[in-house]
Amino acid sequence: MFQFSFDVSIEEFEAKVIEPSSRVPVVIDFWAPWCEPCKTIKPLLEKLAEEYAGRFLLAKVDADQNPELAQHFGVRSIPRSRCSSRGNWSTSSMASCRRARSVPSSTASPCPLPAATCAQEAAALVAEGRLDEALARLSEASREQPADEAVRLDAIDVLLQLGRNDEAGQLLASEYTLEADRANALRARLALAACAADTGELEVKLAANPADHATRLDLARAYAGQSRFREALENALEVVVSDRFFDEGAGRKALLQIFEALAGSEQYDDLVREFRRKLSAALN
């Protein structure tokens, strides 16, 4: 019987996860009985929870039995973890949870991190803007599990953010049977990157004539090519708001193209939802 890790269902979630998370970090481990990597990661997390002796709690959620919880936390594949710090939830790793409570390094587990845990740590590094370190973590994870398509696609995502498009293109030339939708989304991202241009000249031109919808859309595409997706979406949306029928709905088409390119990337889920709502409001 584990003292600091426990199974949890949706009925118990408020009492066993949400309420304690305001006092102590809580890690939610989403798993399923058929998931082979879960059989490695779950015991490791249970061991860490006991070693940390209450400095964090481990809530284990069977994603098959609790699909509502998995959907709520945006879990598309498993194993996947979520970590809280004072009630704020994020994709994270055990390293992030240790930082949240400044746990002394002497208590750290000597066990090597499995590939999926390296990928989760990489996600935390991406969120902090530490892209080169994230890529190193993903390379480590890929060496451990070379057949893991999700890890390779995570690495491609980071390569695109670093502007290393040729390397990303080489990796995307492979076939992805288990993660086909996300691979196609990253190919769309790569296509947008080909539209990268000098935004300065376009910004000057648009400042001189803010009603120049064609230039604004060129600027949106250039921003997208530089992975400046919020600015890209804002400019494309401005065209829709000003003239939804411009160039046969080019503003809406630009937004949908960016949505497609960002599909399947948890980093941009909130951004896509925000602008889908704004687009819907502009069209209604």
C-alpha atoms as an extended CHARMM CRD file, in Angstrom:
* protein
*
       284  EXT
         1         1  MET       CA              0.0000000000        0.0000000000        0.0000000000  PROA      1               0.0000000000
         2         2  PHE       CA              1.4030000000        3.3650000000       -1.0270000000  PROA      2               0.0000000000
         3         3  GLN       CA              1.0430000000        6.2720000000        1.3890000000  PROA      3               0.0000000000
         4         4  PHE       CA              1.6100000000        9.1570000000       -1.0360000000  PROA      4               0.0000000000
         5         5  SER       CA              0.2060000000        7.8080000000       -4.3110000000  PROA      5               0.0000000000
         6         6  PHE       CA             -3.3220000000        6.6690000000       -5.0260000000  PROA      6               0.0000000000
         7         7  ASP       CA             -5.8080000000        5.8210000000       -7.7560000000  PROA      7               0.0000000000
         8         8  VAL       CA             -8.4360000000        8.4610000000       -8.4060000000  PROA      8               0.0000000000
         9         9  SER       CA            -11.6670000000        8.6200000000      -10.4040000000  PROA      9               0.0000000000
        10        10  ILE       CA            -13.7070000000       11.5930000000      -11.5350000000  PROA      10              0.0000000000
        11        11  GLU       CA            -16.0200000000       11.2110000000       -8.5280000000  PROA      11              0.0000000000
        12        12  GLU       CA            -13.0860000000       11.5660000000       -6.0980000000  PROA      12              0.0000000000
        13        13  PHE       CA            -11.1510000000       14.1380000000       -8.0680000000  PROA      13              0.0000000000
        14        14  GLU       CA            -12.2430000000       17.2490000000       -6.1640000000  PROA      14              0.0000000000
        15        15  ALA       CA            -11.4350000000       15.8130000000       -2.7310000000  PROA      15              0.0000000000
        16        16  LYS       CA             -8.2870000000       13.8600000000       -3.5670000000  PROA      16              0.0000000000
        17        17  VAL       CA             -6.6480000000       16.1360000000       -6.1640000000  PROA      17              0.0000000000
        18        18  ILE       CA             -8.0470000000       19.6650000000       -6.4840000000  PROA      18              0.0000000000
        19        19  GLU       CA             -8.3160000000       20.4310000000       -2.7730000000  PROA      19              0.0000000000
        20        20  PRO       CA             -4.8420000000       19.0730000000       -1.7680000000  PROA      20              0.0000000000
        21        21  SER       CA             -3.1920000000       20.8030000000       -4.7660000000  PROA      21              0.0000000000
        22        22  SER       CA             -3.5670000000       24.1820000000       -3.0480000000  PROA      22              0.0000000000
        23        23  ARG       CA             -1.2080000000       22.9630000000       -0.2900000000  PROA      23              0.0000000000
        24        24  VAL       CA              1.2220000000       20.5560000000       -1.9260000000  PROA      24              0.0000000000
        25        25  PRO       CA              2.2440000000       19.7470000000       -5.5340000000  PROA      25              0.0000000000
        26        26  VAL       CA              0.1120000000       17.0070000000       -7.0360000000  PROA      26              0.0000000000
        27        27  VAL       CA              1.1690000000       15.0050000000      -10.0780000000  PROA      27              0.0000000000
        28        28  ILE       CA             -1.5820000000       13.3580000000      -12.1270000000  PROA      28              0.0000000000
        29        29  ASP       CA             -0.3070000000       10.3160000000      -13.9980000000  PROA      29              0.0000000000
        30        30  PHE       CA             -2.6250000000        9.3790000000      -16.8740000000  PROA      30              0.0000000000
        31        31  TRP       CA             -2.1880000000        5.6980000000      -17.7550000000  PROA      31              0.0000000000
        32        32  ALA       CA             -4.0600000000        2.6840000000      -19.1360000000  PROA      32              0.0000000000
        33        33  PRO       CA             -3.6740000000       -1.0720000000      -18.5920000000  PROA      33              0.0000000000
        34        34  TRP       CA             -2.7020000000       -1.6850000000      -22.2380000000  PROA      34              0.0000000000
        35        35  CYS       CA              0.0070000000        1.0210000000      -22.2880000000  PROA      35              0.0000000000
        36        36  GLU       CA              3.4620000000       -0.6110000000      -22.1890000000  PROA      36              0.0000000000
        37        37  PRO       CA              5.4540000000        2.5930000000      -21.3640000000  PROA      37              0.0000000000
        38        38  CYS       CA              3.0240000000        3.1950000000      -18.4790000000  PROA      38              0.0000000000
        39        39  LYS       CA              4.2000000000       -0.0440000000      -16.9140000000  PROA      39              0.0000000000
        40        40  THR       CA              7.6610000000        1.4920000000      -16.6410000000  PROA      40              0.0000000000
        41        41  ILE       CA              6.7320000000        5.0330000000      -15.6800000000  PROA      41              0.0000000000
        42        42  LYS       CA              4.0010000000        4.3650000000      -13.1180000000  PROA      42              0.0000000000
        43        43  PRO       CA              6.2060000000        2.3010000000      -10.7500000000  PROA      43              0.0000000000
        44        44  LEU       CA              8.9510000000        4.9120000000      -11.0690000000  PROA      44              0.0000000000
        45        45  LEU       CA              6.5600000000        7.7030000000      -10.1180000000  PROA      45              0.0000000000
        46        46  GLU       CA              5.1920000000        5.6230000000       -7.2170000000  PROA      46              0.0000000000
        47        47  LYS       CA              8.7280000000        5.0500000000       -5.9780000000  PROA      47              0.0000000000
        48        48  LEU       CA              9.5360000000        8.7570000000       -6.2080000000  PROA      48              0.0000000000
        49        49  ALA       CA              6.3430000000        9.6860000000       -4.3620000000  PROA      49              0.0000000000
        50        50  GLU       CA              7.3160000000        7.4420000000       -1.4670000000  PROA      50              0.0000000000
        51        51  GLU       CA             10.9180000000        8.6900000000       -1.4660000000  PROA      51              0.0000000000
        52        52  TYR       CA              9.7370000000       12.3000000000       -1.3520000000  PROA      52              0.0000000000
        53        53  ALA       CA              7.5330000000       11.3660000000        1.6050000000  PROA      53              0.0000000000
        54        54  GLY       CA              4.6770000000       13.7940000000        1.0280000000  PROA      54              0.0000000000
        55        55  ARG       CA              6.5550000000       16.6220000000       -0.6660000000  PROA      55              0.0000000000
        56        56  PHE       CA              4.2770000000       15.8110000000       -3.6000000000  PROA      56              0.0000000000
        57        57  LEU       CA              1.2880000000       13.5000000000       -4.1030000000  PROA      57              0.0000000000
        58        58  LEU       CA              0.7810000000       11.1650000000       -7.0400000000  PROA      58              0.0000000000
        59        59  ALA       CA             -2.7740000000       10.7760000000       -8.3710000000  PROA      59              0.0000000000
        60        60  LYS       CA             -3.0740000000        7.8810000000      -10.8280000000  PROA      60              0.0000000000
        61        61  VAL       CA             -5.8880000000        8.1970000000      -13.3800000000  PROA      61              0.0000000000
        62        62  ASP       CA             -6.9130000000        5.3430000000      -15.6680000000  PROA      62              0.0000000000
        63        63  ALA       CA             -7.5890000000        7.3250000000      -18.8610000000  PROA      63              0.0000000000
        64        64  ASP       CA             -9.8320000000        4.5910000000      -20.2680000000  PROA      64              0.0000000000
        65        65  GLN       CA            -12.0590000000        4.6090000000      -17.1820000000  PROA      65              0.0000000000
        66        66  ASN       CA            -12.0500000000        8.4120000000      -16.8330000000  PROA      66              0.0000000000
        67        67  PRO       CA            -12.1360000000        9.8830000000      -20.3620000000  PROA      67              0.0000000000
        68        68  GLU       CA            -13.7010000000       13.1200000000      -19.0910000000  PROA      68              0.0000000000
        69        69  LEU       CA            -10.6280000000       13.8540000000      -16.9670000000  PROA      69              0.0000000000
        70        70  ALA       CA             -8.2670000000       13.0230000000      -19.8240000000  PROA      70              0.0000000000
        71        71  GLN       CA            -10.2170000000       15.3360000000      -22.1360000000  PROA      71              0.0000000000
        72        72  HSD       CA            -10.3200000000       18.1230000000      -19.5460000000  PROA      72              0.0000000000
        73        73  PHE       CA             -6.5280000000       18.0830000000      -19.2050000000  PROA      73              0.0000000000
        74        74  GLY       CA             -5.9740000000       17.8530000000      -22.9670000000  PROA      74              0.0000000000
        75        75  VAL       CA             -4.4140000000       14.3930000000      -22.8280000000  PROA      75              0.0000000000
        76        76  ARG       CA             -4.1190000000       13.0200000000      -26.3660000000  PROA      76              0.0000000000
        77        77  SER       CA             -1.6340000000       10.2340000000      -25.7260000000  PROA      77              0.0000000000
        78        78  ILE       CA             -0.3280000000        8.3200000000      -22.7500000000  PROA      78              0.0000000000
        79        79  PRO       CA              1.6680000000        8.1280000000      -20.6240000000  PROA      79              0.0000000000
        80        80  ARG       CA              1.1380000000       11.7990000000      -19.7970000000  PROA      80              0.0000000000
        81        81  SER       CA              1.4900000000       13.7460000000      -16.5770000000  PROA      81              0.0000000000
        82        82  ARG       CA              0.1450000000       17.0090000000      -15.2180000000  PROA      82              0.0000000000
        83        83  CYS       CA              1.7410000000       18.7940000000      -12.2740000000  PROA      83              0.0000000000
        84        84  SER       CA              0.2940000000       21.4710000000      -10.0050000000  PROA      84              0.0000000000
        85        85  SER       CA              2.0750000000       24.2440000000       -8.1450000000  PROA      85              0.0000000000
        86        86  ARG       CA             -0.2710000000       26.0070000000       -5.7280000000  PROA      86              0.0000000000
        87        87  GLY       CA             -3.2760000000       24.9090000000       -7.7500000000  PROA      87              0.0000000000
        88        88  ASN       CA             -1.9110000000       25.8900000000      -11.1930000000  PROA      88              0.0000000000
        89        89  TRP       CA             -1.7280000000       22.9620000000      -13.5880000000  PROA      89              0.0000000000
        90        90  SER       CA              0.6960000000       22.3990000000      -16.4400000000  PROA      90              0.0000000000
        91        91  THR       CA              2.3670000000       19.7070000000      -18.5030000000  PROA      91              0.0000000000
        92        92  SER       CA              5.3920000000       18.9110000000      -16.4550000000  PROA      92              0.0000000000
        93        93  SER       CA              7.9070000000       16.4430000000      -15.1440000000  PROA      93              0.0000000000
        94        94  MET       CA              9.1870000000       15.3980000000      -11.7990000000  PROA      94              0.0000000000
        95        95  ALA       CA             12.0070000000       17.9360000000      -12.1150000000  PROA      95              0.0000000000
        96        96  SER       CA              9.4470000000       20.7380000000      -12.3910000000  PROA      96              0.0000000000
        97        97  CYS       CA              7.6240000000       19.4880000000       -9.3170000000  PROA      97              0.0000000000
        98        98  ARG       CA             10.8630000000       19.3860000000       -7.3880000000  PROA      98              0.0000000000
        99        99  ARG       CA             11.5390000000       23.0110000000       -8.3030000000  PROA      99              0.0000000000
       100       100  ALA       CA              8.0350000000       23.9920000000       -7.2230000000  PROA      100             0.0000000000
       101       101  ARG       CA              8.8010000000       23.0620000000       -3.6180000000  PROA      101             0.0000000000
       102       102  SER       CA             12.6130000000       23.4050000000       -3.6480000000  PROA      102             0.0000000000
       103       103  VAL       CA             13.1370000000       19.7810000000       -2.6720000000  PROA      103             0.0000000000
       104       104  PRO       CA             16.8180000000       19.1930000000       -1.7860000000  PROA      104             0.0000000000
       105       105  SER       CA             18.6940000000       17.4640000000       -4.5730000000  PROA      105             0.0000000000
       106       106  SER       CA             20.0010000000       14.8820000000       -2.1150000000  PROA      106             0.0000000000
       107       107  THR       CA             16.5410000000       13.3010000000       -2.0530000000  PROA      107             0.0000000000
       108       108  ALA       CA             16.3700000000       12.9330000000       -5.8390000000  PROA      108             0.0000000000
       109       109  SER       CA             15.8530000000        9.4760000000       -7.2390000000  PROA      109             0.0000000000
       110       110  PRO       CA             18.9350000000        7.8630000000       -8.8010000000  PROA      110             0.0000000000
       111       111  CYS       CA             16.7590000000        6.0140000000      -11.2960000000  PROA      111             0.0000000000
       112       112  PRO       CA             17.2800000000        6.9850000000      -14.9700000000  PROA      112             0.0000000000
       113       113  LEU       CA             14.3690000000        8.7830000000      -16.5430000000  PROA      113             0.0000000000
       114       114  PRO       CA             12.3780000000        6.7680000000      -19.1180000000  PROA      114             0.0000000000
       115       115  ALA       CA             11.8300000000        8.2620000000      -22.5770000000  PROA      115             0.0000000000
       116       116  ALA       CA              8.3080000000        9.5110000000      -21.8890000000  PROA      116             0.0000000000
       117       117  THR       CA              9.4730000000       11.3020000000      -18.7470000000  PROA      117             0.0000000000
       118       118  CYS       CA             12.2990000000       12.9490000000      -20.7210000000  PROA      118             0.0000000000
       119       119  ALA       CA              9.6750000000       14.1180000000      -23.1970000000  PROA      119             0.0000000000
       120       120  GLN       CA              7.5970000000       15.6050000000      -20.3750000000  PROA      120             0.0000000000
       121       121  GLU       CA             10.6430000000       17.4140000000      -19.0190000000  PROA      121             0.0000000000
       122       122  ALA       CA             11.2970000000       18.7240000000      -22.5260000000  PROA      122             0.0000000000
       123       123  ALA       CA              7.7610000000       20.1530000000      -22.6170000000  PROA      123             0.0000000000
       124       124  ALA       CA              8.4760000000       22.0530000000      -19.4010000000  PROA      124             0.0000000000
       125       125  LEU       CA             11.7210000000       23.4020000000      -20.8910000000  PROA      125             0.0000000000
       126       126  VAL       CA              9.8800000000       24.5450000000      -24.0250000000  PROA      126             0.0000000000
       127       127  ALA       CA              7.3740000000       26.3950000000      -21.8500000000  PROA      127             0.0000000000
       128       128  GLU       CA             10.3330000000       28.1960000000      -20.2360000000  PROA      128             0.0000000000
       129       129  GLY       CA             11.8160000000       29.0750000000      -23.6340000000  PROA      129             0.0000000000
       130       130  ARG       CA             14.8280000000       26.7820000000      -23.1540000000  PROA      130             0.0000000000
       131       131  LEU       CA             14.5590000000       25.2300000000      -26.6130000000  PROA      131             0.0000000000
       132       132  ASP       CA             18.1000000000       23.9110000000      -27.0220000000  PROA      132             0.0000000000
       133       133  GLU       CA             17.8670000000       22.0760000000      -23.7020000000  PROA      133             0.0000000000
       134       134  ALA       CA             14.4620000000       20.6930000000      -24.6680000000  PROA      134             0.0000000000
       135       135  LEU       CA             15.8950000000       19.3760000000      -27.9280000000  PROA      135             0.0000000000
       136       136  ALA       CA             18.7040000000       17.6630000000      -26.0190000000  PROA      136             0.0000000000
       137       137  ARG       CA             16.1530000000       15.9500000000      -23.7400000000  PROA      137             0.0000000000
       138       138  LEU       CA             14.1390000000       14.7930000000      -26.7390000000  PROA      138             0.0000000000
       139       139  SER       CA             17.2480000000       13.4590000000      -28.4570000000  PROA      139             0.0000000000
       140       140  GLU       CA             17.9670000000       11.4510000000      -25.3140000000  PROA      140             0.0000000000
       141       141  ALA       CA             14.3980000000       10.1350000000      -25.2640000000  PROA      141             0.0000000000
       142       142  SER       CA             14.5490000000        9.2200000000      -28.9420000000  PROA      142             0.0000000000
       143       143  ARG       CA             17.7510000000        7.2480000000      -28.4120000000  PROA      143             0.0000000000
       144       144  GLU       CA             15.9980000000        5.2610000000      -25.6860000000  PROA      144             0.0000000000
       145       145  GLN       CA             12.9000000000        4.5870000000      -27.7780000000  PROA      145             0.0000000000
       146       146  PRO       CA             13.6990000000        5.1620000000      -31.4800000000  PROA      146             0.0000000000
       147       147  ALA       CA             10.2730000000        3.8860000000      -32.5430000000  PROA      147             0.0000000000
       148       148  ASP       CA              8.4230000000        6.4780000000      -30.4350000000  PROA      148             0.0000000000
       149       149  GLU       CA              6.7930000000        8.7120000000      -33.0630000000  PROA      149             0.0000000000
       150       150  ALA       CA              5.4900000000       11.2120000000      -30.5120000000  PROA      150             0.0000000000
       151       151  VAL       CA              9.0080000000       11.9640000000      -29.2480000000  PROA      151             0.0000000000
       152       152  ARG       CA             10.3320000000       12.4600000000      -32.7900000000  PROA      152             0.0000000000
       153       153  LEU       CA              7.4650000000       14.8120000000      -33.5740000000  PROA      153             0.0000000000
       154       154  ASP       CA              8.1300000000       16.7470000000      -30.3690000000  PROA      154             0.0000000000
       155       155  ALA       CA             11.7150000000       17.1650000000      -31.5690000000  PROA      155             0.0000000000
       156       156  ILE       CA             10.5060000000       18.3590000000      -34.9810000000  PROA      156             0.0000000000
       157       157  ASP       CA              8.2750000000       20.9140000000      -33.2560000000  PROA      157             0.0000000000
       158       158  VAL       CA             11.2900000000       22.2860000000      -31.3740000000  PROA      158             0.0000000000
       159       159  LEU       CA             13.4240000000       22.3000000000      -34.5250000000  PROA      159             0.0000000000
       160       160  LEU       CA             10.7910000000       24.4210000000      -36.2500000000  PROA      160             0.0000000000
       161       161  GLN       CA             10.7580000000       26.8490000000      -33.3350000000  PROA      161             0.0000000000
       162       162  LEU       CA             14.5520000000       27.0780000000      -33.5960000000  PROA      162             0.0000000000
       163       163  GLY       CA             14.3190000000       27.7890000000      -37.3220000000  PROA      163             0.0000000000
       164       164  ARG       CA             16.1580000000       24.5800000000      -38.2160000000  PROA      164             0.0000000000
       165       165  ASN       CA             13.6940000000       23.8520000000      -40.9910000000  PROA      165             0.0000000000
       166       166  ASP       CA             15.9220000000       21.6640000000      -43.1500000000  PROA      166             0.0000000000
       167       167  GLU       CA             16.4470000000       19.2090000000      -40.2870000000  PROA      167             0.0000000000
       168       168  ALA       CA             12.7380000000       19.2850000000      -39.4960000000  PROA      168             0.0000000000
       169       169  GLY       CA             11.9300000000       18.5520000000      -43.1400000000  PROA      169             0.0000000000
       170       170  GLN       CA             14.2780000000       15.5730000000      -43.2100000000  PROA      170             0.0000000000
       171       171  LEU       CA             12.6060000000       14.0550000000      -40.1600000000  PROA      171             0.0000000000
       172       172  LEU       CA              9.1300000000       14.7510000000      -41.5330000000  PROA      172             0.0000000000
       173       173  ALA       CA              9.9970000000       12.8200000000      -44.6980000000  PROA      173             0.0000000000
       174       174  SER       CA              9.5820000000        9.6260000000      -42.6640000000  PROA      174             0.0000000000
       175       175  GLU       CA              6.2360000000        7.8550000000      -42.4010000000  PROA      175             0.0000000000
       176       176  TYR       CA              4.2220000000        8.3620000000      -39.2250000000  PROA      176             0.0000000000
       177       177  THR       CA              1.5020000000        5.7490000000      -38.9280000000  PROA      177             0.0000000000
       178       178  LEU       CA              0.5200000000        6.2590000000      -35.2760000000  PROA      178             0.0000000000
       179       179  GLU       CA              0.7660000000       10.0650000000      -35.2330000000  PROA      179             0.0000000000
       180       180  ALA       CA             -0.3070000000       10.8380000000      -38.8000000000  PROA      180             0.0000000000
       181       181  ASP       CA             -2.5010000000       13.8390000000      -37.9440000000  PROA      181             0.0000000000
       182       182  ARG       CA              0.1680000000       15.5570000000      -35.9300000000  PROA      182             0.0000000000
       183       183  ALA       CA              2.8140000000       14.8220000000      -38.5720000000  PROA      183             0.0000000000
       184       184  ASN       CA              0.5830000000       16.4570000000      -41.1820000000  PROA      184             0.0000000000
       185       185  ALA       CA              0.1010000000       19.4660000000      -38.9050000000  PROA      185             0.0000000000
       186       186  LEU       CA              3.8660000000       19.8600000000      -38.5790000000  PROA      186             0.0000000000
       187       187  ARG       CA              4.2220000000       19.5720000000      -42.3460000000  PROA      187             0.0000000000
       188       188  ALA       CA              1.7440000000       22.4420000000      -42.5800000000  PROA      188             0.0000000000
       189       189  ARG       CA              3.9190000000       24.3750000000      -40.0990000000  PROA      189             0.0000000000
       190       190  LEU       CA              6.9340000000       23.7090000000      -42.2850000000  PROA      190             0.0000000000
       191       191  ALA       CA              5.0330000000       25.0210000000      -45.3040000000  PROA      191             0.0000000000
       192       192  LEU       CA              4.2250000000       28.1940000000      -43.3670000000  PROA      192             0.0000000000
       193       193  ALA       CA              7.8980000000       28.5500000000      -42.4990000000  PROA      193             0.0000000000
       194       194  ALA       CA              8.6020000000       28.7470000000      -46.2200000000  PROA      194             0.0000000000
       195       195  CYS       CA              6.5530000000       31.9790000000      -46.1790000000  PROA      195             0.0000000000
       196       196  ALA       CA              8.9540000000       33.6090000000      -43.7400000000  PROA      196             0.0000000000
       197       197  ALA       CA              9.8430000000       37.0850000000      -44.9580000000  PROA      197             0.0000000000
       198       198  ASP       CA             11.2230000000       40.3760000000      -43.6940000000  PROA      198             0.0000000000
       199       199  THR       CA              8.3800000000       41.6020000000      -41.5280000000  PROA      199             0.0000000000
       200       200  GLY       CA              9.9080000000       45.0610000000      -41.1230000000  PROA      200             0.0000000000
       201       201  GLU       CA              9.1480000000       46.1870000000      -44.6510000000  PROA      201             0.0000000000
       202       202  LEU       CA              5.6050000000       44.8280000000      -44.4480000000  PROA      202             0.0000000000
       203       203  GLU       CA              5.0330000000       46.5370000000      -41.0940000000  PROA      203             0.0000000000
       204       204  VAL       CA              6.1270000000       49.8890000000      -42.5230000000  PROA      204             0.0000000000
       205       205  LYS       CA              3.8710000000       49.4420000000      -45.5470000000  PROA      205             0.0000000000
       206       206  LEU       CA              0.8910000000       48.4930000000      -43.3630000000  PROA      206             0.0000000000
       207       207  ALA       CA              1.4850000000       51.4170000000      -41.0020000000  PROA      207             0.0000000000
       208       208  ALA       CA              1.1840000000       53.7370000000      -43.9800000000  PROA      208             0.0000000000
       209       209  ASN       CA             -2.1400000000       52.1660000000      -44.9790000000  PROA      209             0.0000000000
       210       210  PRO       CA             -3.8110000000       50.0760000000      -42.2340000000  PROA      210             0.0000000000
       211       211  ALA       CA             -6.6920000000       49.2520000000      -44.6080000000  PROA      211             0.0000000000
       212       212  ASP       CA             -4.3620000000       47.3800000000      -46.9700000000  PROA      212             0.0000000000
       213       213  HSD       CA             -5.7720000000       43.9150000000      -46.3480000000  PROA      213             0.0000000000
       214       214  ALA       CA             -3.4490000000       42.1830000000      -48.8220000000  PROA      214             0.0000000000
       215       215  THR       CA             -0.3660000000       43.5070000000      -47.0300000000  PROA      215             0.0000000000
       216       216  ARG       CA             -1.8490000000       42.6080000000      -43.6580000000  PROA      216             0.0000000000
       217       217  LEU       CA             -2.3260000000       39.0080000000      -44.7970000000  PROA      217             0.0000000000
       218       218  ASP       CA              1.2160000000       38.9150000000      -46.1890000000  PROA      218             0.0000000000
       219       219  LEU       CA              2.3880000000       40.1100000000      -42.7900000000  PROA      219             0.0000000000
       220       220  ALA       CA              0.2940000000       37.4440000000      -41.0410000000  PROA      220             0.0000000000
       221       221  ARG       CA              1.9100000000       34.7510000000      -43.1790000000  PROA      221             0.0000000000
       222       222  ALA       CA              5.3690000000       36.1800000000      -42.5200000000  PROA      222             0.0000000000
       223       223  TYR       CA              4.7180000000       36.1590000000      -38.7680000000  PROA      223             0.0000000000
       224       224  ALA       CA              3.5150000000       32.5680000000      -38.9930000000  PROA      224             0.0000000000
       225       225  GLY       CA              6.6630000000       31.6560000000      -40.9090000000  PROA      225             0.0000000000
       226       226  GLN       CA              8.6680000000       33.0050000000      -37.9740000000  PROA      226             0.0000000000
       227       227  SER       CA              6.5110000000       31.0720000000      -35.4430000000  PROA      227             0.0000000000
       228       228  ARG       CA              5.0550000000       34.3700000000      -34.1900000000  PROA      228             0.0000000000
       229       229  PHE       CA              1.6320000000       32.7800000000      -34.2060000000  PROA      229             0.0000000000
       230       230  ARG       CA             -0.2970000000       35.1870000000      -31.9890000000  PROA      230             0.0000000000
       231       231  GLU       CA              0.6880000000       38.1290000000      -34.1760000000  PROA      231             0.0000000000
       232       232  ALA       CA             -0.1360000000       36.0980000000      -37.2710000000  PROA      232             0.0000000000
       233       233  LEU       CA             -3.5950000000       35.2280000000      -35.9610000000  PROA      233             0.0000000000
       234       234  GLU       CA             -4.2970000000       38.7870000000      -34.8080000000  PROA      234             0.0000000000
       235       235  ASN       CA             -3.5780000000       40.2040000000      -38.2600000000  PROA      235             0.0000000000
       236       236  ALA       CA             -5.5430000000       37.5540000000      -40.1340000000  PROA      236             0.0000000000
       237       237  LEU       CA             -8.4790000000       38.0740000000      -37.7600000000  PROA      237             0.0000000000
       238       238  GLU       CA             -8.3210000000       41.8290000000      -38.3200000000  PROA      238             0.0000000000
       239       239  VAL       CA             -8.9390000000       41.2210000000      -42.0200000000  PROA      239             0.0000000000
       240       240  VAL       CA            -11.9670000000       39.0610000000      -41.2040000000  PROA      240             0.0000000000
       241       241  VAL       CA            -13.3540000000       41.6980000000      -38.8330000000  PROA      241             0.0000000000
       242       242  SER       CA            -12.7850000000       44.5190000000      -41.3380000000  PROA      242             0.0000000000
       243       243  ASP       CA            -13.9680000000       42.6950000000      -44.4630000000  PROA      243             0.0000000000
       244       244  ARG       CA            -14.8300000000       39.0230000000      -44.1810000000  PROA      244             0.0000000000
       245       245  PHE       CA            -15.3640000000       38.8150000000      -47.9470000000  PROA      245             0.0000000000
       246       246  PHE       CA            -11.9860000000       40.2640000000      -48.9300000000  PROA      246             0.0000000000
       247       247  ASP       CA            -10.3610000000       38.1500000000      -51.6500000000  PROA      247             0.0000000000
       248       248  GLU       CA            -12.9960000000       35.4140000000      -51.3070000000  PROA      248             0.0000000000
       249       249  GLY       CA            -12.5750000000       35.0900000000      -47.5560000000  PROA      249             0.0000000000
       250       250  ALA       CA             -8.7590000000       35.1120000000      -47.5540000000  PROA      250             0.0000000000
       251       251  GLY       CA             -8.6040000000       36.2060000000      -43.9180000000  PROA      251             0.0000000000
       252       252  ARG       CA            -10.6550000000       33.2420000000      -42.7460000000  PROA      252             0.0000000000
       253       253  LYS       CA             -8.6140000000       30.8760000000      -44.9300000000  PROA      253             0.0000000000
       254       254  ALA       CA             -5.3890000000       32.2160000000      -43.4230000000  PROA      254             0.0000000000
       255       255  LEU       CA             -6.7070000000       31.5980000000      -39.9190000000  PROA      255             0.0000000000
       256       256  LEU       CA             -7.7450000000       28.0460000000      -40.7860000000  PROA      256             0.0000000000
       257       257  GLN       CA             -4.3330000000       27.3730000000      -42.3190000000  PROA      257             0.0000000000
       258       258  ILE       CA             -2.6290000000       28.4280000000      -39.0880000000  PROA      258             0.0000000000
       259       259  PHE       CA             -5.0940000000       26.4010000000      -36.9930000000  PROA      259             0.0000000000
       260       260  GLU       CA             -4.2040000000       23.3450000000      -39.0830000000  PROA      260             0.0000000000
       261       261  ALA       CA             -0.4940000000       23.9710000000      -38.5970000000  PROA      261             0.0000000000
       262       262  LEU       CA             -0.8680000000       24.2210000000      -34.8170000000  PROA      262             0.0000000000
       263       263  ALA       CA             -3.1540000000       21.2040000000      -34.4360000000  PROA      263             0.0000000000
       264       264  GLY       CA             -1.9020000000       18.5550000000      -32.0560000000  PROA      264             0.0000000000
       265       265  SER       CA              0.6170000000       20.8110000000      -30.3160000000  PROA      265             0.0000000000
       266       266  GLU       CA             -0.3770000000       21.2450000000      -26.6670000000  PROA      266             0.0000000000
       267       267  GLN       CA              1.7770000000       24.3580000000      -26.4730000000  PROA      267             0.0000000000
       268       268  TYR       CA             -0.6560000000       26.1690000000      -28.7650000000  PROA      268             0.0000000000
       269       269  ASP       CA             -3.9690000000       24.6200000000      -27.6980000000  PROA      269             0.0000000000
       270       270  ASP       CA             -5.0880000000       27.6500000000      -25.6830000000  PROA      270             0.0000000000
       271       271  LEU       CA             -4.0850000000       30.0460000000      -28.4660000000  PROA      271             0.0000000000
       272       272  VAL       CA             -6.0360000000       28.0940000000      -31.0780000000  PROA      272             0.0000000000
       273       273  ARG       CA             -9.1200000000       27.8990000000      -28.8480000000  PROA      273             0.0000000000
       274       274  GLU       CA             -8.9460000000       31.6500000000      -28.2050000000  PROA      274             0.0000000000
       275       275  PHE       CA             -8.8510000000       32.5580000000      -31.8880000000  PROA      275             0.0000000000
       276       276  ARG       CA            -11.4160000000       29.9610000000      -32.9230000000  PROA      276             0.0000000000
       277       277  ARG       CA            -13.7990000000       31.7060000000      -30.5190000000  PROA      277             0.0000000000
       278       278  LYS       CA            -12.8480000000       35.1140000000      -31.9150000000  PROA      278             0.0000000000
       279       279  LEU       CA            -13.3100000000       33.9110000000      -35.4830000000  PROA      279             0.0000000000
       280       280  SER       CA            -16.7210000000       32.4770000000      -34.6310000000  PROA      280             0.0000000000
       281       281  ALA       CA            -17.7490000000       35.7600000000      -33.0130000000  PROA      281             0.0000000000
       282       282  ALA       CA            -16.5370000000       37.7420000000      -36.0470000000  PROA      282             0.0000000000
       283       283  LEU       CA            -18.5380000000       35.5820000000      -38.4420000000  PROA      283             0.0000000000
       284       284  ASN       CA            -21.7550000000       35.5980000000      -36.4080000000  PROA      284             0.0000000000
